[in-house]
């Protein structure tokens, strides 16, 4: 077996079942991200824009703690969050050829209908029927 980037891989059915179970958390993740933006908090720098929070606080907002908790839950399940802003989620998958690829889903899509190679990323999405 070739060395793979990920330890956990999903079947299409497993990915669909996990997606169904985490959709509410994805919605919550998007809401938390929007709230942090309202607070002028940069989730990537882990700091308030300008370096200081409301009333001079330098502490992380509670919304960030909640967001991190959701991201850790996804990580433990083997789910890859590719974009918090876009609700873009990938599930590692092994093709019959042995190639490791991602089953790809984005908020607003009904189901996991696409996949892409690791190298091609989202721009290289193909219909799942071509797996």
C-alpha positions as CSV (number, residue, x, y, z in Angstrom):
1,X,0.0,0.0,0.0
2,X,1.5,3.4,-1.0
3,X,2.0,6.0,1.7
4,X,-1.1,8.2,2.1
5,X,-1.4,11.7,3.4
6,X,-4.4,10.8,5.6
7,X,-4.9,8.0,8.0
8,X,-8.7,8.0,7.7
9,X,-10.4,7.4,4.4
10,X,-14.2,7.3,3.6
11,X,-16.3,5.4,1.2
12,X,-18.8,7.5,-0.6
13,X,-21.6,6.2,1.6
14,X,-19.6,6.9,4.8
15,X,-18.8,10.4,3.7
16,X,-22.5,11.1,2.9
17,X,-23.6,9.7,6.3
18,X,-21.0,11.8,8.2
19,X,-21.9,14.9,6.1
20,X,-25.6,14.4,7.1
21,X,-24.6,14.2,10.8
22,X,-22.4,17.3,10.7
23,X,-24.5,19.7,8.6
24,X,-25.8,21.5,11.7
25,X,-22.3,22.0,12.9
26,X,-21.3,23.4,9.5
27,X,-24.1,25.9,9.8
28,X,-22.9,26.8,13.3
29,X,-19.3,27.1,12.0
30,X,-20.5,29.7,9.4
31,X,-22.5,31.6,12.0
32,X,-19.6,31.7,14.4
33,X,-17.3,33.0,11.6
34,X,-19.8,35.7,10.7
35,X,-20.1,36.7,14.4
36,X,-16.3,36.9,14.7
37,X,-16.1,39.1,11.7
38,X,-18.7,41.4,13.3
39,X,-16.4,41.6,16.4
40,X,-13.5,42.5,14.1
41,X,-11.7,39.3,15.1
42,X,-9.2,37.8,12.6
43,X,-9.5,34.1,13.0
44,X,-6.3,33.5,11.1
45,X,-4.1,35.8,13.2
46,X,-5.9,34.9,16.4
47,X,-6.2,38.6,17.2
48,X,-8.5,41.5,17.0
49,X,-7.9,43.8,14.1
50,X,-5.7,46.5,15.5
51,X,-4.4,44.1,18.2
52,X,-6.8,44.9,21.0
53,X,-10.3,43.6,21.6
54,X,-13.4,45.3,22.9
55,X,-12.7,47.4,26.0
56,X,-9.0,46.7,25.6
57,X,-9.3,43.0,26.1
58,X,-6.6,40.9,24.5
59,X,-8.4,37.6,25.1
60,X,-10.0,35.4,22.5
61,X,-13.8,35.8,22.2
62,X,-16.0,32.9,23.3
63,X,-17.1,32.4,19.6
64,X,-13.5,31.5,18.7
65,X,-13.5,28.8,21.4
66,X,-16.7,27.4,20.0
67,X,-15.4,27.5,16.5
68,X,-12.2,25.7,17.5
69,X,-14.2,23.0,19.2
70,X,-16.2,22.3,16.0
71,X,-13.0,22.2,14.0
72,X,-11.5,19.7,16.4
73,X,-14.6,17.5,16.2
74,X,-14.3,17.5,12.4
75,X,-10.6,16.7,12.6
76,X,-11.3,13.7,15.0
77,X,-13.8,12.4,12.4
78,X,-11.3,12.7,9.6
79,X,-13.2,15.5,7.9
80,X,-11.1,18.3,6.3
81,X,-12.4,21.8,6.5
82,X,-10.9,23.6,3.5
83,X,-12.7,26.9,3.9
84,X,-14.5,28.2,6.9
85,X,-15.9,31.1,4.9
86,X,-17.3,29.0,2.1
87,X,-18.3,25.9,4.1
88,X,-16.0,23.8,2.0
89,X,-15.5,20.3,3.3
90,X,-13.4,17.4,1.9
91,X,-13.4,13.7,2.8
92,X,-10.2,11.6,2.0
93,X,-11.0,8.7,-0.4
94,X,-9.0,6.0,-2.1
95,X,-9.8,5.3,-5.7
96,X,-9.7,1.8,-7.1
97,X,-6.3,2.7,-8.7
98,X,-4.9,3.4,-5.2
99,X,-4.9,7.2,-5.7
100,X,-5.8,9.2,-2.7
101,X,-8.3,12.0,-3.6
102,X,-10.9,14.1,-1.9
103,X,-14.7,13.8,-2.0
104,X,-15.7,17.4,-2.1
105,X,-18.8,19.2,-0.7
106,X,-19.6,22.9,-0.4
107,X,-22.4,24.6,1.6
108,X,-25.5,24.9,-0.6
109,X,-24.9,21.6,-2.4
110,X,-27.5,18.9,-1.6
111,X,-25.0,16.0,-1.6
112,X,-21.4,15.0,-2.2
113,X,-21.5,15.1,-6.0
114,X,-17.8,15.9,-6.8
115,X,-14.3,14.8,-6.1
116,X,-10.8,16.1,-7.0
117,X,-7.2,15.1,-6.8
118,X,-5.2,16.5,-4.0
119,X,-2.9,18.4,-6.4
120,X,-5.8,19.9,-8.4
121,X,-7.8,21.1,-5.5
122,X,-11.3,22.6,-5.7
123,X,-10.7,24.0,-9.2
124,X,-10.2,20.4,-10.5
125,X,-13.5,19.1,-9.3
126,X,-15.1,16.3,-11.3
127,X,-18.5,14.6,-11.1
128,X,-18.5,11.8,-8.6
129,X,-19.6,9.5,-11.4
130,X,-16.1,9.7,-12.8
131,X,-14.4,8.3,-9.7
